[in-house]
Amino acid sequence: MAYELILLEMADGIATISVNRPKALNALNPQVVEEIGAALKEIGANPEVRVAILTGTGDKAFVAGADIGSMAQMTALEAKRFSAAGQEVLLAMESAEFPIIAAVNGFALGGGTEIAMACDFIYASENAKFGQPEINLGIIPGFGGTQRLARLVGKGWARELCLTGAIISAQEAKEIGLVNKVFPHDQLLAEARKTAKLIASKGRAALRAIKHTVNRGYDVDLRNGCAMEVDAFAIAFTSPDAKEGLNAFLEKRKPEFKAGL
C-alpha cells in the first residue's frame, strides 16, 4: 500500500511508523487510522521485524488528537464507524506479534493518548503533553480512552482526566504510571531506538509469548494468569529460539536468534 499520511521504515529488525501530518499536528482522521492498520499488517508480514516504534513527525506533536474539522461534519453513524475503526486498529496494535514502543515527541491528546496507550509502553520527551480533553467538546473518548487509561493508571486518575479534560506534562504522566521514561526532546528517538535494538536482539518467539501472556493475563485472576504462563512457557520450549538460547548460555556465547520464528 502507498502511504500518504504516515511514513514507514523497516531496517535492522526495527520498524518505525511516523504519523506524517505536521501541519495538522498529526491529527487522526479515517485515512490515518486506515494507514496505520495497513502498516501493522505490512510489518507483521516481514519476518525480519521484531519490534516497532510509533511516533509523529515534526517537533510539536506525536498525535494531537482527532481531526476536529473532520469530526464536526460526521453524523452519529459516521462517528460510530470512526470510533469502531480506531478501536479495531488499536486492538490490532495490542495483539500484534511484535512489541510496539510509543515515542511521544509532543502533544498526545485525545486519540494521541489513546494510540500511545495501545503500544506496549511509552517513552516521552520533556515536551510531551497527555490528556483526554474530549469532554471540552461535549463528547467522550472514542478510541478506548475510558478503558485503557483506567487499566494503566487506576480509576481515580482516569476519571479525573476524562471528567476535567486536564492536560498533564510528561513528568506528571510518568508519576501516575502512564509513561515509562522521560527524555530530553532531542534524545527521545535515539533512546527509543536503543531499547528497540535491545528488544530486536531477542528471540521472536519469546517476545511474542511475553507480550501475549501479559496482555491476556492482565484481566483474569492470578491463578488463571499463571496457568496461561505455564502453557506459554511450555510452548516457548518448542521453538528453535529456546534451543539456541539455552545452548548459547551453556557454551558461553551470544545467542543468534533466527528471523521468522
Protein Blocks (a to p, Z undefined) as FASTA:
>chain_A
ZZfkbccddeehiacdddddfknoopacfklmmmmmmmmmmmmmmmkbgbdcdddedjkb
cbecdcfklmmmpcfklmmmmmmmmmmmmmmmmmpcbdcddddfbdcehjlmmmmmmpmb
dcddfkbccddfklmnopacfehpmmmmmmmnojklmmmmmmnopacdfklmmmnopamb
dcdfklmmmmmmmmmmmmmmpcfklmmmmmmmmmmmmmpcfklmmmmmmmmmmmmmmpmk
lmmmmmmmmnopacdddehZZ
